[in-house]
Amino acid sequence: MHPINKHRLVCKAPATIAFILLVVWCALGSTATASDRDIWKNYTPEQKQLAIAGFTDCYRSVSANKEAFTKTDMVTAVRLVDEASSGAGEASFGSLILQSVKKAPVAKPDAHAEHWEGPTGFHTGLWWRGIEDPERQAYLQGVFWCTEVSNGIATVASQESVQQAVAKLNDWYVISDDGWKDPRSNARVDASAISALQRVEILRIKKVTTKQ
């Protein structure tokens, strides 16, 4: 019987732990986690639509097609995500949303709908002021899910949670300034939520140059 070499065990332990952590990280990064599914399941129908809105705003911001999904039937898109997330697929949650919005039909024209212009439409500081934190969190969660399918073009600061991101945007938009006395309130009210996320260094979008 050979004696146990404690030095060899100590040396191998960090490598073994690192390998196990790498396997776990890869597994979590490539599939929709139970946490993702629970977050989605616990959203209200409105919050689910906002999550998809955040996803598509981010998607258009990194895509060559700035009109992608601007006319998507959101109610149907939510139903398709519900169905996809109830299964046990191998795709990330961002991929589930992307495939769902691709399958969703175009919505019927609505004369009373908000006017949409550009990749993020009316999702500006004024809109941000008009919703509450749970809805803000749903929208930003959608943005976070979008980064999973952006091929590395869009990334989120790794230490930031959705709650922290909402708090930073609330501060940046100065939503506590109900009387609009702070000059920053008017100066930033027209900035899109996607732009604000970049300003506070939560969302990073690489500039991609197209070869002629």
Phi and psi restraints in degrees (value plus and minus 20) as a CYANA .aco file:
   2 HIS   PHI    -100.6   -60.6
   2 HIS   PSI     120.9   160.9
   3 PRO   PHI     -87.9   -47.9
   3 PRO   PSI     129.6   169.6
   4 ILE   PHI     -95.4   -55.4
   4 ILE   PSI     106.7   146.7
   5 ASN   PHI    -111.7   -71.7
   5 ASN   PSI      78.7   118.7
   6 LYS   PHI     -82.7   -42.7
   6 LYS   PSI     -53.8   -13.8
   7 HIS   PHI     -83.8   -43.8
   7 HIS   PSI     -61.8   -21.8
   8 ARG   PHI     -86.2   -46.2
   8 ARG   PSI     -57.8   -17.8
   9 LEU   PHI     -84.8   -44.8
   9 LEU   PSI     -62.4   -22.4
  10 VAL   PHI     -84.9   -44.9
  10 VAL   PSI     -59.8   -19.8
  11 CYS   PHI     -88.6   -48.6
  11 CYS   PSI     -57.0   -17.0
  12 LYS   PHI     -98.5   -58.5
  12 LYS   PSI     -46.2    -6.2
  13 ALA   PHI     -77.1   -37.1
  13 ALA   PSI     -69.3   -29.3
  14 PRO   PHI     -79.7   -39.7
  14 PRO   PSI     -59.8   -19.8
  15 ALA   PHI     -85.2   -45.2
  15 ALA   PSI     -60.8   -20.8
  16 THR   PHI     -84.7   -44.7
  16 THR   PSI     -64.4   -24.4
  17 ILE   PHI     -83.3   -43.3
  17 ILE   PSI     -62.0   -22.0
  18 ALA   PHI     -82.4   -42.4
  18 ALA   PSI     -59.9   -19.9
  19 PHE   PHI     -84.3   -44.3
  19 PHE   PSI     -64.2   -24.2
  20 ILE   PHI     -81.9   -41.9
  20 ILE   PSI     -63.9   -23.9
  21 LEU   PHI     -83.5   -43.5
  21 LEU   PSI     -57.3   -17.3
  22 LEU   PHI     -84.4   -44.4
  22 LEU   PSI     -63.3   -23.3
  23 VAL   PHI     -81.7   -41.7
  23 VAL   PSI     -64.6   -24.6
  24 VAL   PHI     -83.4   -43.4
  24 VAL   PSI     -63.1   -23.1
  25 TRP   PHI     -82.8   -42.8
  25 TRP   PSI     -63.0   -23.0
  26 CYS   PHI     -84.1   -44.1
  26 CYS   PSI     -60.0   -20.0
  27 ALA   PHI     -84.5   -44.5
  27 ALA   PSI     -63.0   -23.0
  28 LEU   PHI     -89.4   -49.4
  28 LEU   PSI     -55.2   -15.2
  29 GLY   PHI     -93.7   -53.7
  29 GLY   PSI     -39.8     0.2
  30 SER   PHI    -123.1   -83.1
  30 SER   PSI     -27.9    12.1
  31 THR   PHI    -150.1  -110.1
  31 THR   PSI     139.7   179.7
  32 ALA   PHI     -93.2   -53.2
  32 ALA   PSI      98.1   138.1
  33 THR   PHI     -97.2   -57.2
  33 THR   PSI     143.9   183.9
  34 ALA   PHI     -80.4   -40.4
  34 ALA   PSI     -54.0   -14.0
  35 SER   PHI     -82.3   -42.3
  35 SER   PSI     -64.4   -24.4
  36 ASP   PHI     -78.8   -38.8
  36 ASP   PSI     -67.0   -27.0
  37 ARG   PHI     -84.2   -44.2
  37 ARG   PSI     -58.9   -18.9
  38 ASP   PHI     -87.2   -47.2
  38 ASP   PSI     -61.2   -21.2
  39 ILE   PHI     -77.7   -37.7
  39 ILE   PSI     -69.1   -29.1
  40 TRP   PHI     -83.1   -43.1
  40 TRP   PSI     -65.1   -25.1
  41 LYS   PHI     -80.3   -40.3
  41 LYS   PSI     -54.9   -14.9
  42 ASN   PHI    -104.6   -64.6
  42 ASN   PSI     -25.1    14.9
  43 TYR   PHI     -93.9   -53.9
  43 TYR   PSI     129.8   169.8
  44 THR   PHI     -95.7   -55.7
  44 THR   PSI     144.4   184.4
  45 PRO   PHI     -74.6   -34.6
  45 PRO   PSI     -59.3   -19.3
  46 GLU   PHI     -84.8   -44.8
  46 GLU   PSI     -62.7   -22.7
  47 GLN   PHI     -86.4   -46.4
  47 GLN   PSI     -54.3   -14.3
  48 LYS   PHI     -83.8   -43.8
  48 LYS   PSI     -61.2   -21.2
  49 GLN   PHI     -84.7   -44.7
  49 GLN   PSI     -57.2   -17.2
  50 LEU   PHI     -88.1   -48.1
  50 LEU   PSI     -56.2   -16.2
  51 ALA   PHI     -82.8   -42.8
  51 ALA   PSI     -61.9   -21.9
  52 ILE   PHI     -87.5   -47.5
  52 ILE   PSI     -56.6   -16.6
  53 ALA   PHI     -82.0   -42.0
  53 ALA   PSI     -63.7   -23.7
  54 GLY   PHI     -83.3   -43.3
  54 GLY   PSI     -60.5   -20.5
  55 PHE   PHI     -80.7   -40.7
  55 PHE   PSI     -70.4   -30.4
  56 THR   PHI     -91.2   -51.2
  56 THR   PSI     -53.1   -13.1
  57 ASP   PHI     -80.5   -40.5
  57 ASP   PSI     -66.6   -26.6
  58 CYS   PHI     -84.1   -44.1
  58 CYS   PSI     -63.4   -23.4
  59 TYR   PHI     -79.3   -39.3
  59 TYR   PSI     -65.5   -25.5
  60 ARG   PHI     -86.5   -46.5
  60 ARG   PSI     -50.5   -10.5
  61 SER   PHI     -90.2   -50.2
  61 SER   PSI     -42.4    -2.4
  62 VAL   PHI    -130.1   -90.1
  62 VAL   PSI     -23.7    16.3
  63 SER   PHI    -120.5   -80.5
  63 SER   PSI     135.5   175.5
  64 ALA   PHI     -91.3   -51.3
  64 ALA   PSI     -43.6    -3.6
  65 ASN   PHI    -113.2   -73.2
  65 ASN   PSI      76.5   116.5
  66 LYS   PHI     -97.3   -57.3
  66 LYS   PSI     -24.2    15.8
  67 GLU   PHI    -126.8   -86.8
  67 GLU   PSI     -16.7    23.3
  68 ALA   PHI     -78.0   -38.0
  68 ALA   PSI     106.9   146.9
  69 PHE   PHI      46.3    86.3
  69 PHE   PSI      -5.3    34.7
  70 THR   PHI     -90.0   -50.0
  70 THR   PSI     -41.3    -1.3
  71 LYS   PHI    -134.0   -94.0
  71 LYS   PSI      -2.3    37.7
  72 THR   PHI     -88.2   -48.2
  72 THR   PSI     120.7   160.7
  73 ASP   PHI     -92.2   -52.2
  73 ASP   PSI      82.8   122.8
  74 MET   PHI     -87.8   -47.8
  74 MET   PSI     -53.7   -13.7
  75 VAL   PHI     -83.0   -43.0
  75 VAL   PSI     -64.2   -24.2
  76 THR   PHI     -87.5   -47.5
  76 THR   PSI     -59.1   -19.1
  77 ALA   PHI     -80.1   -40.1
  77 ALA   PSI     -61.7   -21.7
  78 VAL   PHI     -81.2   -41.2
  78 VAL   PSI     -65.2   -25.2
  79 ARG   PHI     -81.3   -41.3
  79 ARG   PSI     -60.6   -20.6
  80 LEU   PHI     -87.1   -47.1
  80 LEU   PSI     -57.7   -17.7
  81 VAL   PHI     -87.4   -47.4
  81 VAL   PSI     -60.0   -20.0
  82 ASP   PHI     -75.2   -35.2
  82 ASP   PSI     -67.3   -27.3
  83 GLU   PHI     -86.5   -46.5
  83 GLU   PSI     -63.8   -23.8
  84 ALA   PHI     -86.8   -46.8
  84 ALA   PSI     -57.6   -17.6
  85 SER   PHI     -97.1   -57.1
  85 SER   PSI     -33.4     6.6
  86 SER   PHI    -101.1   -61.1
  86 SER   PSI     -33.6     6.4
  87 GLY   PHI    -108.4   -68.4
  87 GLY   PSI    -193.4  -153.4
  88 ALA   PHI    -141.1  -101.1
  88 ALA   PSI      34.4    74.4
  89 GLY   PHI     -95.9   -55.9
  89 GLY   PSI     155.6   195.6
  90 GLU   PHI    -118.7   -78.7
  90 GLU   PSI     -25.0    15.0
  91 ALA   PHI     -98.7   -58.7
  91 ALA   PSI     135.6   175.6
  92 SER   PHI     -89.5   -49.5
  92 SER   PSI     144.3   184.3
  93 PHE   PHI     -87.4   -47.4
  93 PHE   PSI     -53.5   -13.5
  94 GLY   PHI     -80.1   -40.1
  94 GLY   PSI     -59.4   -19.4
  95 SER   PHI     -86.5   -46.5
  95 SER   PSI     -57.5   -17.5
  96 LEU   PHI     -80.6   -40.6
  96 LEU   PSI     -63.5   -23.5
  97 ILE   PHI     -86.5   -46.5
  97 ILE   PSI     -64.7   -24.7
  98 LEU   PHI     -79.6   -39.6
  98 LEU   PSI     -66.5   -26.5
  99 GLN   PHI     -85.1   -45.1
  99 GLN   PSI     -53.4   -13.4
 100 SER   PHI     -89.6   -49.6
 100 SER   PSI     -64.5   -24.5
 101 VAL   PHI     -90.2   -50.2
 101 VAL   PSI     -46.3    -6.3
 102 LYS   PHI     -89.1   -49.1
 102 LYS   PSI     -54.7   -14.7
 103 LYS   PHI    -101.1   -61.1
 103 LYS   PSI     -45.8    -5.8
 104 ALA   PHI     -85.6   -45.6
 104 ALA   PSI     121.9   161.9
 105 PRO   PHI     -94.8   -54.8
 105 PRO   PSI     150.9   190.9
 106 VAL   PHI     -95.6   -55.6
 106 VAL   PSI     117.0   157.0
 107 ALA   PHI     -92.9   -52.9
 107 ALA   PSI     132.5   172.5
 108 LYS   PHI     -88.7   -48.7
 108 LYS   PSI     125.0   165.0
 109 PRO   PHI     -77.4   -37.4
 109 PRO   PSI     117.5   157.5
 110 ASP   PHI    -144.6  -104.6
 110 ASP   PSI      90.6   130.6
 111 ALA   PHI     -85.4   -45.4
 111 ALA   PSI     -40.2    -0.2
 112 HIS   PHI    -119.0   -79.0
 112 HIS   PSI     -18.5    21.5
 113 ALA   PHI     -92.2   -52.2
 113 ALA   PSI     136.2   176.2
 114 GLU   PHI     -82.0   -42.0
 114 GLU   PSI     123.8   163.8
 115 HIS   PHI     -89.4   -49.4
 115 HIS   PSI     111.1   151.1
 116 TRP   PHI    -128.8   -88.8
 116 TRP   PSI     109.6   149.6
 117 GLU   PHI    -165.5  -125.5
 117 GLU   PSI     111.5   151.5
 118 GLY   PHI      60.2   100.2
 118 GLY   PSI     158.1   198.1
 119 PRO   PHI     -87.3   -47.3
 119 PRO   PSI     -43.4    -3.4
 120 THR   PHI    -137.5   -97.5
 120 THR   PSI     -18.1    21.9
 121 GLY   PHI      34.8    74.8
 121 GLY   PSI    -151.0  -111.0
 122 PHE   PHI    -110.7   -70.7
 122 PHE   PSI      -9.7    30.3
 123 HIS   PHI    -100.3   -60.3
 123 HIS   PSI      51.8    91.8
 124 THR   PHI    -132.4   -92.4
 124 THR   PSI    -191.5  -151.5
 125 GLY   PHI     -81.4   -41.4
 125 GLY   PSI     -55.5   -15.5
 126 LEU   PHI     -85.3   -45.3
 126 LEU   PSI     -62.9   -22.9
 127 TRP   PHI     -83.6   -43.6
 127 TRP   PSI     -62.5   -22.5
 128 TRP   PHI     -79.7   -39.7
 128 TRP   PSI     -58.6   -18.6
 129 ARG   PHI     -87.1   -47.1
 129 ARG   PSI     -45.2    -5.2
 130 GLY   PHI    -108.3   -68.3
 130 GLY   PSI     -21.6    18.4
 131 ILE   PHI    -139.3   -99.3
 131 ILE   PSI     148.4   188.4
 132 GLU   PHI    -120.4   -80.4
 132 GLU   PSI     149.3   189.3
 133 ASP   PHI     -75.9   -35.9
 133 ASP   PSI     -62.2   -22.2
 134 PRO   PHI     -79.6   -39.6
 134 PRO   PSI     -57.4   -17.4
 135 GLU   PHI     -92.3   -52.3
 135 GLU   PSI     -57.8   -17.8
 136 ARG   PHI     -81.8   -41.8
 136 ARG   PSI     -61.3   -21.3
 137 GLN   PHI     -83.7   -43.7
 137 GLN   PSI     -60.1   -20.1
 138 ALA   PHI     -83.3   -43.3
 138 ALA   PSI     -64.9   -24.9
 139 TYR   PHI     -80.1   -40.1
 139 TYR   PSI     -67.0   -27.0
 140 LEU   PHI     -89.7   -49.7
 140 LEU   PSI     -51.3   -11.3
 141 GLN   PHI     -81.7   -41.7
 141 GLN   PSI     -58.2   -18.2
 142 GLY   PHI     -82.0   -42.0
 142 GLY   PSI     -60.5   -20.5
 143 VAL   PHI     -81.6   -41.6
 143 VAL   PSI     -65.2   -25.2
 144 PHE   PHI     -80.2   -40.2
 144 PHE   PSI     -62.0   -22.0
 145 TRP   PHI     -85.4   -45.4
 145 TRP   PSI     -53.3   -13.3
 146 CYS   PHI     -80.4   -40.4
 146 CYS   PSI     -55.2   -15.2
 147 THR   PHI     -83.7   -43.7
 147 THR   PSI     -39.6     0.4
 148 GLU   PHI     -89.2   -49.2
 148 GLU   PSI     -41.1    -1.1
 149 VAL   PHI    -138.7   -98.7
 149 VAL   PSI      -3.3    36.7
 150 SER   PHI    -113.0   -73.0
 150 SER   PSI     -13.7    26.3
 151 ASN   PHI      36.0    76.0
 151 ASN   PSI      15.5    55.5
 152 GLY   PHI      61.7   101.7
 152 GLY   PSI     -20.5    19.5
 153 ILE   PHI     -92.1   -52.1
 153 ILE   PSI     -60.7   -20.7
 154 ALA   PHI    -132.5   -92.5
 154 ALA   PSI     111.5   151.5
 155 THR   PHI    -156.1  -116.1
 155 THR   PSI     134.9   174.9
 156 VAL   PHI    -129.6   -89.6
 156 VAL   PSI     118.8   158.8
 157 ALA   PHI     -73.9   -33.9
 157 ALA   PSI     102.2   142.2
 158 SER   PHI     -80.2   -40.2
 158 SER   PSI     -48.0    -8.0
 159 GLN   PHI    -105.6   -65.6
 159 GLN   PSI     -24.2    15.8
 160 GLU   PHI    -110.5   -70.5
 160 GLU   PSI     111.1   151.1
 161 SER   PHI    -114.5   -74.5
 161 SER   PSI     147.7   187.7
 162 VAL   PHI     -81.0   -41.0
 162 VAL   PSI     -60.6   -20.6
 163 GLN   PHI     -83.1   -43.1
 163 GLN   PSI     -61.5   -21.5
 164 GLN   PHI     -86.2   -46.2
 164 GLN   PSI     -58.3   -18.3
 165 ALA   PHI     -84.2   -44.2
 165 ALA   PSI     -62.2   -22.2
 166 VAL   PHI     -81.4   -41.4
 166 VAL   PSI     -64.8   -24.8
 167 ALA   PHI     -80.7   -40.7
 167 ALA   PSI     -60.8   -20.8
 168 LYS   PHI     -87.5   -47.5
 168 LYS   PSI     -59.6   -19.6
 169 LEU   PHI     -89.5   -49.5
 169 LEU   PSI     -56.9   -16.9
 170 ASN   PHI     -79.2   -39.2
 170 ASN   PSI     -62.4   -22.4
 171 ASP   PHI     -87.1   -47.1
 171 ASP   PSI     -62.5   -22.5
 172 TRP   PHI     -85.7   -45.7
 172 TRP   PSI     -61.1   -21.1
 173 TYR   PHI     -98.8   -58.8
 173 TYR   PSI     -27.9    12.1
 174 VAL   PHI      35.4    75.4
 174 VAL   PSI      30.0    70.0
 175 ILE   PHI     -89.2   -49.2
 175 ILE   PSI     -34.0     6.0
 176 SER   PHI     -93.0   -53.0
 176 SER   PSI     -32.8     7.2
 177 ASP   PHI    -105.5   -65.5
 177 ASP   PSI      55.2    95.2
 178 ASP   PHI     -82.9   -42.9
 178 ASP   PSI     -51.1   -11.1
 179 GLY   PHI    -107.4   -67.4
 179 GLY   PSI     -18.3    21.7
 180 TRP   PHI      35.4    75.4
 180 TRP   PSI      18.9    58.9
 181 LYS   PHI    -108.5   -68.5
 181 LYS   PSI     -45.0    -5.0
 182 ASP   PHI     -96.1   -56.1
 182 ASP   PSI     106.1   146.1
 183 PRO   PHI     -79.4   -39.4
 183 PRO   PSI     -43.7    -3.7
 184 ARG   PHI     -88.0   -48.0
 184 ARG   PSI     -47.2    -7.2
 185 SER   PHI     -79.1   -39.1
 185 SER   PSI     -71.2   -31.2
 186 ASN   PHI     -92.5   -52.5
 186 ASN   PSI     -54.0   -14.0
 187 ALA   PHI     -88.2   -48.2
 187 ALA   PSI     -47.9    -7.9
 188 ARG   PHI    -130.6   -90.6
 188 ARG   PSI     -24.5    15.5
 189 VAL   PHI     -84.4   -44.4
 189 VAL   PSI     -47.2    -7.2
 190 ASP   PHI    -110.8   -70.8
 190 ASP   PSI     -25.0    15.0
 191 ALA   PHI     -92.6   -52.6
 191 ALA   PSI     116.8   156.8
 192 SER   PHI     -89.6   -49.6
 192 SER   PSI     138.5   178.5
 193 ALA   PHI     -83.7   -43.7
 193 ALA   PSI     -55.5   -15.5
 194 ILE   PHI     -84.5   -44.5
 194 ILE   PSI     -62.8   -22.8
 195 SER   PHI     -84.3   -44.3
 195 SER   PSI     -61.6   -21.6
 196 ALA   PHI     -82.9   -42.9
 196 ALA   PSI     -59.4   -19.4
 197 LEU   PHI     -80.7   -40.7
 197 LEU   PSI     -55.3   -15.3
 198 GLN   PHI     -93.1   -53.1
 198 GLN   PSI     -57.3   -17.3
 199 ARG   PHI     -83.1   -43.1
 199 ARG   PSI     -57.1   -17.1
 200 VAL   PHI    -110.9   -70.9
 200 VAL   PSI     -11.3    28.7
 201 GLU   PHI      41.8    81.8
 201 GLU   PSI      15.8    55.8
 202 ILE   PHI    -114.2   -74.2
 202 ILE   PSI     -63.4   -23.4
 203 LEU   PHI    -126.1   -86.1
 203 LEU   PSI     110.2   150.2
 204 ARG   PHI    -137.6   -97.6
 204 ARG   PSI     104.7   144.7
 205 ILE   PHI    -139.7   -99.7
 205 ILE   PSI      99.9   139.9
 206 LYS   PHI     -93.9   -53.9
 206 LYS   PSI     124.3   164.3
 207 LYS   PHI    -102.9   -62.9
 207 LYS   PSI     103.2   143.2
 208 VAL   PHI    -126.9   -86.9
 208 VAL   PSI     101.4   141.4
 209 THR   PHI    -113.9   -73.9
 209 THR   PSI     112.6   152.6
 210 THR   PHI    -112.9   -72.9
 210 THR   PSI     108.3   148.3
 211 LYS   PHI     -92.8   -52.8
 211 LYS   PSI     114.4   154.4
